Amino acid sequence: MVEFFKQRSTQHMNRMLRYMRYVFNDHFVLVCLFLLGGVGFYYSGLIRTLPKDFFWGKIIIVVVLLFSLPIGKVATLLQEADLVFLLPKEKEINGYLKYALQRSLILPFAFLTVITGFFMPLLVVSTSGQFIDFVYYLFVMLIAKGIWLKIECNGLYQGMQKKAREMKICLLLTMCILLFAMTFVTPFLFFLVFVNFLWLSPLKEKGTFALLDWDRAIHVENQRLHRVYKFISLFTDVPEITSVVKRRKYFDLFLKPITSKHKNTYLYLYLRAFLRGSEYFGLVARLSAIGFLILLFTKQEFLSLAVGVLFMYLIAFQLLPLYSQFDYMILTHLYPVKEKDRQSNFLGLMMIVMCIVFIVFVLGVLTSGAATLLVIGLYILATILLALPYTMLRLKKIEKRK
């Protein structure tokens, strides 16, 4: 069964690597580098302004680490067909899940290492400690994550769901007490983490003799993969995920101004798809809300400008796949609509969306007090450049690939 998991894991990794080429494209990597540089610059400046023994910094550390603990699931890679074809191998499924658990520790451990390291400067300022404390906190978080995934894995057996939930709550309470003690008393209390190993023994014993709840295990894995594919779908088409369409009748008033002219055919289709679809509408709403919240707490003119333009670019870039939304429909190829009219309709949609984003971001900088003529003027320039020249250039590349 271990060899079977390795084979399935290799197939899954190859599929993910194909998708990662579209996710980590040149534009996205450049934006991430720019964003990380801006966040790092602002974070370092913020740390210098904080007073020693900053109380709220200790609270932030504990809350962030606690919320980071549940991130990352066990990748069992179980499929619907396994309910039939792997059932005769149920006695060997423990070895399969044990190896899956070991492989599932890699990404959560890397994530916790980055999060813990990122917040260490804040911890040092807040507690007047040393950077060597990073080792203690990381040790605690890695042990706790291993226990969390072990509980999650054993919760896939029949009759163990309730017990697993109780054990997760106990682990969270234990970690809450331990992190508060390490932060407010001394980091050397990290050795108390060994007490958490006591939570493993009852689960391991019952999990060994219990039968796997195949329906729930497959459902949990499908949910995990759905979240992964949903993120990837922001960058490229993913056959494994289907988009959800909602009526949203209250948005019909935005369609009424579109006159029933032949040249507005695709403008109506694009706007209708944008308003009714969950992927593009939700994407714009989430990015606009996140950008607005960041701008609310950004007082510096340069940083407000960088954040606003960055989120405008992200929104414009993520909307580009909507241009090919109707290529798979045969009837749209029968429309006597010129290609230039289709492109102009899409540019019109981009201008509408970017103008709405512009208004939201201007409200953000006005509220934070960082609004200046320079910021608003460059916001206007970014809106025009992204909605027209940039989009037109990208559409030409899309047409060449067809």
ABEGO torsion letter per residue (X at the ends): XAAAAAAAAAAAAAAAAAAAAAABBAAAAAAAAAAAAAAAAAAAAAAAABBBGBAAAAAAAAAAAAAAAABEBBBAGBBAAAAAAAAAAAAAAAAAAAAAAAAAAAAAAAAAAAAAAAAAAAAAAAAGBBAAAAAAAAAAAAAAAAAAAAAAAAAABBGAAAAAAAAAAAAAAAAAAAAAAAAABBAAAAAAAAAAAAAAAAAAAAAAABBBBAAAAAAAAAAAAAAAAAAAAAABBBAABBBBBBAGAAAAAAAAABBBBAAAAAAAAAAAAAAABAAAAAAAAAAAAAAAAAAAABABAAAAAAAAAAAAAAAAAAAAAAAAAAAABAAAAABBBBAAAAAAAAAAAAAAAAAAAAAAAAAAAAAAGABBAAAAAAAAAAAAAAABAAAAAAAAAAAAAX
